[in-house]
Amino acid sequence: MRPSGGGFAGLVVGGAVDAAAAERLTALLEGLSMRRLSGGIGIRHARELMRGAIDAELAGLRQD
């Protein structure tokens, strides 16, 4: 697994790019960023949510 370029669009696992996983992670990151900038969520909590989502997506990709 290695990100290439910017963001999660280049997430590669086992040689295959899973565009759906990349889109879900990007959407989550954008949403958390908006909430963070508006003061609706703390940085620590946002990081925890993002880490959990990344772990869940990678676990799903490993099963495929």
C-alpha positions in Angstrom: 0.0 0.0 0.0 1.3 3.4 -0.9 -0.3 6.7 -1.7 0.9 8.3 -4.9 0.4 11.9 -5.7 -1.9 13.9 -3.5 -4.7 12.7 -1.2 -6.1 9.2 -1.4 -6.8 9.0 -5.1 -3.7 7.0 -5.7 -4.3 4.4 -2.9 -2.8 1.1 -4.2 -3.3 -2.2 -2.4 -2.1 -5.4 -4.0 -1.6 -3.7 -7.3 -5.3 -2.6 -7.7 -6.7 0.8 -7.2 -10.0 0.8 -5.4 -11.6 4.0 -6.5 -14.7 3.6 -4.3 -12.5 3.4 -1.1 -10.6 6.4 -2.2 -13.8 8.4 -2.8 -15.2 7.4 0.6 -12.0 8.5 2.4 -11.8 11.7 0.4 -15.5 12.5 1.2 -14.8 11.8 4.9 -11.7 14.0 4.9 -13.5 16.9 3.2 -16.4 16.6 5.7 -14.1 16.5 8.7 -12.2 19.4 7.3 -15.3 21.5 7.0 -16.4 20.6 10.6 -12.9 21.4 11.9 -12.8 24.7 10.2 -16.2 25.7 11.5 -15.3 24.7 15.0 -17.7 21.8 15.1 -15.1 19.1 15.9 -11.7 19.0 17.6 -8.6 18.0 15.8 -8.0 15.0 18.0 -11.4 13.6 17.4 -11.2 14.2 13.6 -7.8 12.4 13.5 -9.3 9.4 15.4 -12.2 9.2 13.0 -9.9 9.4 10.0 -7.6 6.7 11.3 -10.5 4.4 12.0 -11.9 4.9 8.5 -8.5 4.3 6.9 -8.1 1.1 9.0 -11.6 -0.1 8.0 -11.1 0.6 4.3 -7.7 -1.2 4.3 -9.2 -4.2 6.1 -12.0 -4.3 3.4 -9.4 -4.0 0.6 -7.4 -6.9 2.1 -10.5 -9.1 2.0 -11.1 -8.5 -1.7 
